[in-house]
Amino acid sequence: KSKNNDIGIKYLKIGEIMSFSFKTNFWGTTEFWCDVYKGPDYKRFRGFTVYQASGLFIRDGSSYNWLGRDDEIYFHKNSLPSYYKFYWK
């Protein structure tokens, strides 16, 4: 979700990938955030910013990848290795 776009609620199966693309706005203020729930009762939760533009006229063009596992949430950009980013609450 962002200030101007809401891609809606998505339910993913184990191993399923969700993907979407967007363009950073002219002013470089684009930001997307995500609320992630897990488990059969959806009681494990984590909300976080998944993308934040880095400034005026900057067009990153990178691939931002988030992976939710049983233990933690991991992140990697482009083809770099994944690393721990958040614990589940």
Biopython code that builds the backbone (N, CA, C, O; Angstrom):
import numpy as np
from Bio.PDB.StructureBuilder import StructureBuilder

atoms = [
    (1, "LYS", "N", (0.850, -1.167, 0.000)),
    (1, "LYS", "CA", (0.000, 0.000, 0.000)),
    (1, "LYS", "C", (0.898, 1.234, 0.000)),
    (1, "LYS", "O", (1.988, 1.230, 0.573)),
    (2, "SER", "N", (0.425, 2.265, -0.642)),
    (2, "SER", "CA", (1.105, 3.556, -0.597)),
    (2, "SER", "C", (0.033, 4.626, -0.417)),
    (2, "SER", "O", (-1.155, 4.320, -0.317)),
    (3, "LYS", "N", (0.458, 5.856, -0.378)),
    (3, "LYS", "CA", (-0.496, 6.958, -0.241)),
    (3, "LYS", "C", (-1.484, 6.973, -1.416)),
    (3, "LYS", "O", (-2.661, 7.287, -1.235)),
    (4, "ASN", "N", (-1.007, 6.637, -2.606)),
    (4, "ASN", "CA", (-1.834, 6.724, -3.806)),
    (4, "ASN", "C", (-2.288, 5.386, -4.382)),
    (4, "ASN", "O", (-3.156, 5.359, -5.254)),
    (5, "ASN", "N", (-1.724, 4.286, -3.916)),
    (5, "ASN", "CA", (-2.045, 2.967, -4.477)),
    (5, "ASN", "C", (-2.296, 1.953, -3.373)),
    (5, "ASN", "O", (-1.573, 1.898, -2.378)),
    (6, "ASP", "N", (-3.328, 1.159, -3.570)),
    (6, "ASP", "CA", (-3.609, 0.059, -2.650)),
    (6, "ASP", "C", (-3.797, -1.183, -3.510)),
    (6, "ASP", "O", (-4.790, -1.299, -4.228)),
    (7, "ILE", "N", (-2.847, -2.111, -3.440)),
    (7, "ILE", "CA", (-2.942, -3.310, -4.278)),
    (7, "ILE", "C", (-3.838, -4.374, -3.656)),
    (7, "ILE", "O", (-4.035, -5.444, -4.233)),
    (8, "GLY", "N", (-4.377, -4.080, -2.483)),
    (8, "GLY", "CA", (-5.341, -4.975, -1.860)),
    (8, "GLY", "C", (-4.701, -6.080, -1.045)),
    (8, "GLY", "O", (-3.479, -6.201, -0.964)),
    (9, "ILE", "N", (-5.557, -6.875, -0.449)),
    (9, "ILE", "CA", (-5.115, -7.996, 0.382)),
    (9, "ILE", "C", (-4.805, -9.184, -0.518)),
    (9, "ILE", "O", (-5.581, -9.513, -1.416)),
    (10, "LYS", "N", (-3.681, -9.818, -0.276)),
    (10, "LYS", "CA", (-3.272, -11.001, -1.029)),
    (10, "LYS", "C", (-3.011, -12.134, -0.051)),
    (10, "LYS", "O", (-2.304, -11.946, 0.939)),
    (11, "TYR", "N", (-3.567, -13.296, -0.313)),
    (11, "TYR", "CA", (-3.317, -14.490, 0.481)),
    (11, "TYR", "C", (-2.374, -15.379, -0.307)),
    (11, "TYR", "O", (-2.695, -15.806, -1.416)),
    (12, "LEU", "N", (-1.206, -15.660, 0.266)),
    (12, "LEU", "CA", (-0.202, -16.471, -0.416)),
    (12, "LEU", "C", (-0.096, -17.840, 0.229)),
    (12, "LEU", "O", (-0.150, -17.974, 1.451)),
    (13, "LYS", "N", (0.053, -18.835, -0.596)),
    (13, "LYS", "CA", (0.308, -20.188, -0.111)),
    (13, "LYS", "C", (1.800, -20.321, 0.169)),
    (13, "LYS", "O", (2.591, -19.487, -0.271)),
    (14, "ILE", "N", (2.184, -21.348, 0.887)),
    (14, "ILE", "CA", (3.594, -21.593, 1.176)),
    (14, "ILE", "C", (4.354, -21.699, -0.140)),
    (14, "ILE", "O", (3.979, -22.473, -1.021)),
    (15, "GLY", "N", (5.418, -20.921, -0.268)),
    (15, "GLY", "CA", (6.242, -20.938, -1.464)),
    (15, "GLY", "C", (5.736, -20.039, -2.581)),
    (15, "GLY", "O", (6.430, -19.860, -3.582)),
    (16, "GLU", "N", (4.548, -19.470, -2.436)),
    (16, "GLU", "CA", (3.993, -18.607, -3.483)),
    (16, "GLU", "C", (4.636, -17.230, -3.416)),
    (16, "GLU", "O", (4.965, -16.739, -2.337)),
    (17, "ILE", "N", (4.809, -16.620, -4.569)),
    (17, "ILE", "CA", (5.447, -15.310, -4.673)),
    (17, "ILE", "C", (4.436, -14.286, -5.169)),
    (17, "ILE", "O", (3.670, -14.552, -6.096)),
    (18, "MET", "N", (4.441, -13.119, -4.546)),
    (18, "MET", "CA", (3.623, -12.016, -5.017)),
    (18, "MET", "C", (4.555, -10.952, -5.567)),
    (18, "MET", "O", (5.571, -10.634, -4.950)),
    (19, "SER", "N", (4.223, -10.413, -6.697)),
    (19, "SER", "CA", (5.092, -9.447, -7.344)),
    (19, "SER", "C", (4.255, -8.307, -7.903)),
    (19, "SER", "O", (3.144, -8.526, -8.387)),
    (20, "PHE", "N", (4.780, -7.103, -7.837)),
    (20, "PHE", "CA", (4.137, -5.967, -8.487)),
    (20, "PHE", "C", (5.208, -4.944, -8.815)),
    (20, "PHE", "O", (6.298, -4.969, -8.244)),
    (21, "SER", "N", (4.898, -4.054, -9.726)),
    (21, "SER", "CA", (5.869, -3.020, -10.094)),
    (21, "SER", "C", (5.190, -1.658, -10.039)),
    (21, "SER", "O", (3.964, -1.551, -10.057)),
    (22, "PHE", "N", (6.009, -0.635, -9.973)),
    (22, "PHE", "CA", (5.520, 0.742, -9.895)),
    (22, "PHE", "C", (6.652, 1.662, -10.309)),
    (22, "PHE", "O", (7.794, 1.226, -10.455)),
    (23, "LYS", "N", (6.342, 2.912, -10.494)),
    (23, "LYS", "CA", (7.354, 3.914, -10.809)),
    (23, "LYS", "C", (7.412, 4.931, -9.679)),
    (23, "LYS", "O", (6.381, 5.336, -9.141)),
    (24, "THR", "N", (8.614, 5.337, -9.330)),
    (24, "THR", "CA", (8.803, 6.375, -8.326)),
    (24, "THR", "C", (8.270, 7.687, -8.878)),
    (24, "THR", "O", (8.488, 8.007, -10.047)),
    (25, "ASN", "N", (7.568, 8.451, -8.039)),
    (25, "ASN", "CA", (6.994, 9.704, -8.523)),
    (25, "ASN", "C", (8.079, 10.754, -8.802)),
    (25, "ASN", "O", (9.231, 10.590, -8.400)),
    (26, "PHE", "N", (7.705, 11.800, -9.474)),
    (26, "PHE", "CA", (8.619, 12.866, -9.907)),
    (26, "PHE", "C", (9.387, 13.479, -8.741)),
    (26, "PHE", "O", (10.562, 13.819, -8.882)),
    (27, "TRP", "N", (8.728, 13.622, -7.587)),
    (27, "TRP", "CA", (9.330, 14.290, -6.441)),
    (27, "TRP", "C", (10.205, 13.378, -5.596)),
    (27, "TRP", "O", (10.876, 13.850, -4.679)),
    (28, "GLY", "N", (10.211, 12.090, -5.883)),
    (28, "GLY", "CA", (11.036, 11.152, -5.121)),
    (28, "GLY", "C", (10.505, 10.889, -3.733)),
    (28, "GLY", "O", (11.279, 10.652, -2.805)),
    (29, "THR", "N", (9.177, 10.929, -3.576)),
    (29, "THR", "CA", (8.572, 10.711, -2.260)),
    (29, "THR", "C", (7.780, 9.405, -2.189)),
    (29, "THR", "O", (7.054, 9.175, -1.222)),
    (30, "THR", "N", (7.911, 8.568, -3.183)),
    (30, "THR", "CA", (7.168, 7.308, -3.212)),
    (30, "THR", "C", (7.574, 6.421, -2.045)),
    (30, "THR", "O", (8.758, 6.254, -1.751)),
    (31, "GLU", "N", (6.571, 5.861, -1.390)),
    (31, "GLU", "CA", (6.802, 4.953, -0.270)),
    (31, "GLU", "C", (5.712, 3.889, -0.299)),
    (31, "GLU", "O", (4.536, 4.204, -0.483)),
    (32, "PHE", "N", (6.099, 2.639, -0.120)),
    (32, "PHE", "CA", (5.163, 1.528, -0.004)),
    (32, "PHE", "C", (5.390, 0.845, 1.327)),
    (32, "PHE", "O", (6.531, 0.702, 1.768)),
    (33, "TRP", "N", (4.316, 0.421, 1.973)),
    (33, "TRP", "CA", (4.419, -0.319, 3.212)),
    (33, "TRP", "C", (3.551, -1.555, 3.127)),
    (33, "TRP", "O", (2.694, -1.679, 2.252)),
    (34, "CYS", "N", (3.788, -2.459, 4.047)),
    (34, "CYS", "CA", (3.139, -3.762, 3.991)),
    (34, "CYS", "C", (2.835, -4.250, 5.400)),
    (34, "CYS", "O", (3.642, -4.079, 6.313)),
    (35, "ASP", "N", (1.685, -4.847, 5.566)),
    (35, "ASP", "CA", (1.342, -5.553, 6.791)),
    (35, "ASP", "C", (1.308, -7.033, 6.447)),
    (35, "ASP", "O", (0.576, -7.445, 5.548)),
    (36, "VAL", "N", (2.094, -7.835, 7.154)),
    (36, "VAL", "CA", (2.199, -9.264, 6.867)),
    (36, "VAL", "C", (1.724, -10.047, 8.093)),
    (36, "VAL", "O", (2.145, -9.780, 9.218)),
    (37, "TYR", "N", (0.850, -11.007, 7.855)),
    (37, "TYR", "CA", (0.338, -11.878, 8.904)),
    (37, "TYR", "C", (0.693, -13.312, 8.547)),
    (37, "TYR", "O", (0.786, -13.651, 7.367)),
    (38, "LYS", "N", (0.890, -14.154, 9.550)),
    (38, "LYS", "CA", (1.190, -15.554, 9.262)),
    (38, "LYS", "C", (0.532, -16.473, 10.271)),
    (38, "LYS", "O", (0.124, -16.057, 11.356)),
    (39, "GLY", "N", (0.442, -17.717, 9.888)),
    (39, "GLY", "CA", (-0.136, -18.724, 10.749)),
    (39, "GLY", "C", (-1.601, -18.945, 10.451)),
    (39, "GLY", "O", (-2.246, -18.116, 9.810)),
    (40, "PRO", "N", (-2.131, -20.074, 10.921)),
    (40, "PRO", "CA", (-3.523, -20.408, 10.623)),
    (40, "PRO", "C", (-4.521, -19.422, 11.239)),
    (40, "PRO", "O", (-5.644, -19.289, 10.754)),
    (41, "ASP", "N", (-4.110, -18.739, 12.300)),
    (41, "ASP", "CA", (-5.004, -17.780, 12.949)),
    (41, "ASP", "C", (-4.605, -16.331, 12.661)),
    (41, "ASP", "O", (-5.233, -15.406, 13.175)),
    (42, "TYR", "N", (-3.573, -16.126, 11.847)),
    (42, "TYR", "CA", (-3.075, -14.795, 11.450)),
    (42, "TYR", "C", (-2.704, -13.919, 12.646)),
    (42, "TYR", "O", (-2.827, -12.696, 12.579)),
    (43, "LYS", "N", (-2.254, -14.530, 13.730)),
    (43, "LYS", "CA", (-1.903, -13.759, 14.924)),
    (43, "LYS", "C", (-0.477, -13.233, 14.891)),
    (43, "LYS", "O", (-0.162, -12.274, 15.594)),
    (44, "ARG", "N", (0.394, -13.841, 14.087)),
    (44, "ARG", "CA", (1.765, -13.329, 13.969)),
    (44, "ARG", "C", (1.732, -12.206, 12.953)),
    (44, "ARG", "O", (1.225, -12.390, 11.847)),
    (45, "PHE", "N", (2.259, -11.056, 13.305)),
    (45, "PHE", "CA", (2.107, -9.865, 12.484)),
    (45, "PHE", "C", (3.400, -9.066, 12.429)),
    (45, "PHE", "O", (4.188, -9.055, 13.376)),
    (46, "ARG", "N", (3.598, -8.403, 11.310)),
    (46, "ARG", "CA", (4.687, -7.437, 11.199)),
    (46, "ARG", "C", (4.290, -6.409, 10.144)),
    (46, "ARG", "O", (3.900, -6.785, 9.039)),
    (47, "GLY", "N", (4.381, -5.148, 10.459)),
    (47, "GLY", "CA", (4.153, -4.055, 9.513)),
    (47, "GLY", "C", (5.472, -3.336, 9.288)),
    (47, "GLY", "O", (6.215, -3.094, 10.239)),
    (48, "PHE", "N", (5.773, -2.991, 8.043)),
    (48, "PHE", "CA", (7.042, -2.330, 7.759)),
    (48, "PHE", "C", (7.005, -1.625, 6.407)),
    (48, "PHE", "O", (6.149, -1.909, 5.570)),
    (49, "THR", "N", (7.939, -0.706, 6.206)),
    (49, "THR", "CA", (8.096, -0.012, 4.933)),
    (49, "THR", "C", (8.890, -0.920, 4.010)),
    (49, "THR", "O", (9.989, -1.349, 4.361)),
    (50, "VAL", "N", (8.350, -1.219, 2.830)),
    (50, "VAL", "CA", (9.035, -2.106, 1.899)),
    (50, "VAL", "C", (9.827, -1.348, 0.843)),
    (50, "VAL", "O", (10.737, -1.903, 0.228)),
    (51, "TYR", "N", (9.483, -0.077, 0.632)),
    (51, "TYR", "CA", (10.232, 0.738, -0.326)),
    (51, "TYR", "C", (10.058, 2.200, 0.047)),
    (51, "TYR", "O", (8.955, 2.645, 0.363)),
    (52, "GLN", "N", (11.157, 2.941, 0.007)),
    (52, "GLN", "CA", (11.108, 4.381, 0.202)),
    (52, "GLN", "C", (12.083, 5.015, -0.773)),
    (52, "GLN", "O", (13.274, 4.705, -0.768)),
    (53, "ALA", "N", (11.564, 5.914, -1.618)),
    (53, "ALA", "CA", (12.409, 6.573, -2.616)),
    (53, "ALA", "C", (13.530, 7.333, -1.924)),
    (53, "ALA", "O", (13.394, 7.758, -0.777)),
    (54, "SER", "N", (14.638, 7.499, -2.638)),
    (54, "SER", "CA", (15.803, 8.121, -2.016)),
    (54, "SER", "C", (16.058, 9.552, -2.454)),
    (54, "SER", "O", (17.120, 10.098, -2.154)),
    (55, "GLY", "N", (15.120, 10.177, -3.153)),
    (55, "GLY", "CA", (15.311, 11.588, -3.454)),
    (55, "GLY", "C", (14.776, 12.025, -4.804)),
    (55, "GLY", "O", (14.338, 11.209, -5.615)),
    (56, "LEU", "N", (14.821, 13.300, -5.022)),
    (56, "LEU", "CA", (14.311, 13.948, -6.220)),
    (56, "LEU", "C", (15.015, 13.441, -7.475)),
    (56, "LEU", "O", (16.243, 13.382, -7.527)),
    (57, "PHE", "N", (14.240, 13.080, -8.469)),
    (57, "PHE", "CA", (14.714, 12.664, -9.796)),
    (57, "PHE", "C", (15.491, 11.351, -9.812)),
    (57, "PHE", "O", (16.067, 11.004, -10.844)),
    (58, "ILE", "N", (15.528, 10.617, -8.717)),
    (58, "ILE", "CA", (16.271, 9.361, -8.685)),
    (58, "ILE", "C", (15.342, 8.225, -9.096)),
    (58, "ILE", "O", (14.275, 8.043, -8.511)),
    (59, "ARG", "N", (15.751, 7.473, -10.094)),
    (59, "ARG", "CA", (14.988, 6.320, -10.558)),
    (59, "ARG", "C", (15.838, 5.085, -10.323)),
    (59, "ARG", "O", (16.781, 4.819, -11.068)),
    (60, "ASP", "N", (15.507, 4.344, -9.301)),
    (60, "ASP", "CA", (16.337, 3.231, -8.847)),
    (60, "ASP", "C", (16.331, 2.073, -9.833)),
    (60, "ASP", "O", (17.400, 1.640, -10.265)),
    (61, "GLY", "N", (15.162, 1.558, -10.205)),
    (61, "GLY", "CA", (15.072, 0.441, -11.132)),
    (61, "GLY", "C", (15.475, -0.902, -10.542)),
    (61, "GLY", "O", (15.623, -1.883, -11.272)),
    (62, "SER", "N", (15.652, -0.953, -9.238)),
    (62, "SER", "CA", (16.070, -2.193, -8.578)),
    (62, "SER", "C", (14.886, -3.094, -8.295)),
    (62, "SER", "O", (13.730, -2.675, -8.351)),
    (63, "SER", "N", (15.200, -4.332, -7.993)),
    (63, "SER", "CA", (14.217, -5.313, -7.572)),
    (63, "SER", "C", (14.350, -5.487, -6.064)),
    (63, "SER", "O", (15.409, -5.879, -5.573)),
    (64, "TYR", "N", (13.280, -5.196, -5.329)),
    (64, "TYR", "CA", (13.265, -5.333, -3.874)),
    (64, "TYR", "C", (12.512, -6.606, -3.533)),
    (64, "TYR", "O", (11.366, -6.776, -3.949)),
    (65, "ASN", "N", (13.132, -7.497, -2.788)),
    (65, "ASN", "CA", (12.566, -8.812, -2.528)),
    (65, "ASN", "C", (12.469, -9.078, -1.032)),
    (65, "ASN", "O", (13.440, -8.918, -0.292)),
    (66, "TRP", "N", (11.280, -9.486, -0.601)),
    (66, "TRP", "CA", (11.013, -9.793, 0.797)),
    (66, "TRP", "C", (10.586, -11.244, 0.896)),
    (66, "TRP", "O", (9.815, -11.731, 0.069)),
    (67, "LEU", "N", (11.087, -11.932, 1.909)),
    (67, "LEU", "CA", (10.780, -13.340, 2.090)),
    (67, "LEU", "C", (10.361, -13.579, 3.542)),
    (67, "LEU", "O", (11.140, -13.343, 4.466)),
    (68, "GLY", "N", (9.129, -14.048, 3.736)),
    (68, "GLY", "CA", (8.655, -14.386, 5.073)),
    (68, "GLY", "C", (8.889, -15.865, 5.329)),
    (68, "GLY", "O", (8.392, -16.716, 4.592)),
    (69, "ARG", "N", (9.639, -16.165, 6.362)),
    (69, "ARG", "CA", (9.878, -17.550, 6.777)),
    (69, "ARG", "C", (9.289, -17.743, 8.164)),
    (69, "ARG", "O", (8.825, -16.787, 8.786)),
    (70, "ASP", "N", (9.306, -18.975, 8.647)),
    (70, "ASP", "CA", (8.748, -19.233, 9.972)),
    (70, "ASP", "C", (9.435, -18.417, 11.059)),
    (70, "ASP", "O", (8.779, -17.961, 11.996)),
    (71, "ASP", "N", (10.745, -18.227, 10.946)),
    (71, "ASP", "CA", (11.490, -17.568, 12.009)),
    (71, "ASP", "C", (11.556, -16.049, 11.874)),
    (71, "ASP", "O", (11.455, -15.340, 12.876)),
    (72, "GLU", "N", (11.725, -15.539, 10.661)),
    (72, "GLU", "CA", (11.992, -14.111, 10.463)),
    (72, "GLU", "C", (11.525, -13.668, 9.088)),
    (72, "GLU", "O", (11.041, -14.475, 8.293)),
    (73, "ILE", "N", (11.675, -12.376, 8.815)),
    (73, "ILE", "CA", (11.420, -11.813, 7.500)),
    (73, "ILE", "C", (12.767, -11.351, 6.948)),
    (73, "ILE", "O", (13.515, -10.637, 7.616)),
    (74, "TYR", "N", (13.061, -11.770, 5.722)),
    (74, "TYR", "CA", (14.347, -11.479, 5.088)),
    (74, "TYR", "C", (14.159, -10.547, 3.898)),
    (74, "TYR", "O", (13.070, -10.449, 3.333)),
    (75, "PHE", "N", (15.236, -9.866, 3.527)),
    (75, "PHE", "CA", (15.218, -8.916, 2.420)),
    (75, "PHE", "C", (16.444, -9.131, 1.534)),
    (75, "PHE", "O", (17.521, -9.465, 2.027)),
    (76, "HIS", "N", (16.277, -8.938, 0.233)),
    (76, "HIS", "CA", (17.435, -8.795, -0.649)),
    (76, "HIS", "C", (17.068, -7.898, -1.822)),
    (76, "HIS", "O", (15.921, -7.858, -2.267)),
    (77, "LYS", "N", (18.058, -7.193, -2.302)),
    (77, "LYS", "CA", (17.899, -6.256, -3.405)),
    (77, "LYS", "C", (18.659, -6.806, -4.600)),
    (77, "LYS", "O", (19.831, -7.170, -4.498)),
    (78, "ASN", "N", (17.973, -6.861, -5.731)),
    (78, "ASN", "CA", (18.543, -7.413, -6.956)),
    (78, "ASN", "C", (19.041, -8.835, -6.703)),
    (78, "ASN", "O", (18.289, -9.656, -6.179)),
    (79, "SER", "N", (20.264, -9.142, -7.055)),
    (79, "SER", "CA", (20.756, -10.509, -6.878)),
    (79, "SER", "C", (21.685, -10.655, -5.662)),
    (79, "SER", "O", (22.394, -11.654, -5.543)),
    (80, "LEU", "N", (21.683, -9.670, -4.770)),
    (80, "LEU", "CA", (22.513, -9.747, -3.570)),
    (80, "LEU", "C", (21.945, -10.795, -2.609)),
    (80, "LEU", "O", (20.762, -11.123, -2.696)),
    (81, "PRO", "N", (22.760, -11.325, -1.700)),
    (81, "PRO", "CA", (22.273, -12.336, -0.754)),
    (81, "PRO", "C", (21.186, -11.774, 0.178)),
    (81, "PRO", "O", (21.174, -10.584, 0.493)),
    (82, "SER", "N", (20.285, -12.652, 0.604)),
    (82, "SER", "CA", (19.244, -12.271, 1.568)),
    (82, "SER", "C", (19.856, -12.086, 2.946)),
    (82, "SER", "O", (20.847, -12.731, 3.289)),
    (83, "TYR", "N", (19.258, -11.201, 3.733)),
    (83, "TYR", "CA", (19.679, -11.044, 5.115)),
    (83, "TYR", "C", (18.462, -10.769, 5.991)),
    (83, "TYR", "O", (17.435, -10.279, 5.521)),
    (84, "TYR", "N", (18.600, -11.096, 7.280)),
    (84, "TYR", "CA", (17.529, -10.889, 8.252)),
    (84, "TYR", "C", (17.169, -9.411, 8.296)),
    (84, "TYR", "O", (18.045, -8.547, 8.287)),
    (85, "LYS", "N", (15.878, -9.133, 8.345)),
    (85, "LYS", "CA", (15.425, -7.752, 8.467)),
    (85, "LYS", "C", (14.510, -7.548, 9.686)),
    (85, "LYS", "O", (14.667, -6.569, 10.415)),
    (86, "PHE", "N", (13.558, -8.464, 9.909)),
    (86, "PHE", "CA", (12.607, -8.317, 11.013)),
    (86, "PHE", "C", (12.263, -9.670, 11.628)),
    (86, "PHE", "O", (12.210, -10.684, 10.932)),
    (87, "TYR", "N", (12.033, -9.675, 12.930)),
    (87, "TYR", "CA", (11.424, -10.814, 13.600)),
    (87, "TYR", "C", (9.912, -10.654, 13.511)),
    (87, "TYR", "O", (9.408, -9.538, 13.388)),
    (88, "TRP", "N", (9.197, -11.759, 13.571)),
    (88, "TRP", "CA", (7.745, -11.701, 13.705)),
    (88, "TRP", "C", (7.424, -11.184, 15.093)),
    (88, "TRP", "O", (8.174, -11.441, 16.035)),
    (89, "LYS", "N", (6.329, -10.463, 15.237)),
    (89, "LYS", "CA", (5.905, -9.987, 16.568)),
    (89, "LYS", "C", (5.001, -11.013, 17.186)),
    (89, "LYS", "O", (4.525, -10.823, 18.306)),
]
sb = StructureBuilder()
sb.init_structure("model")
sb.init_model(0)
sb.init_chain("A")
sb.init_seg("    ")
for serial, (resi, resn, name, xyz) in enumerate(atoms, 1):
    if name == "N":
        sb.init_residue(resn, " ", resi, " ")
    sb.init_atom(name, np.array(xyz, "f"), 0.0, 1.0, " ", f" {name:<3s}", serial, name[0])
structure = sb.get_structure()
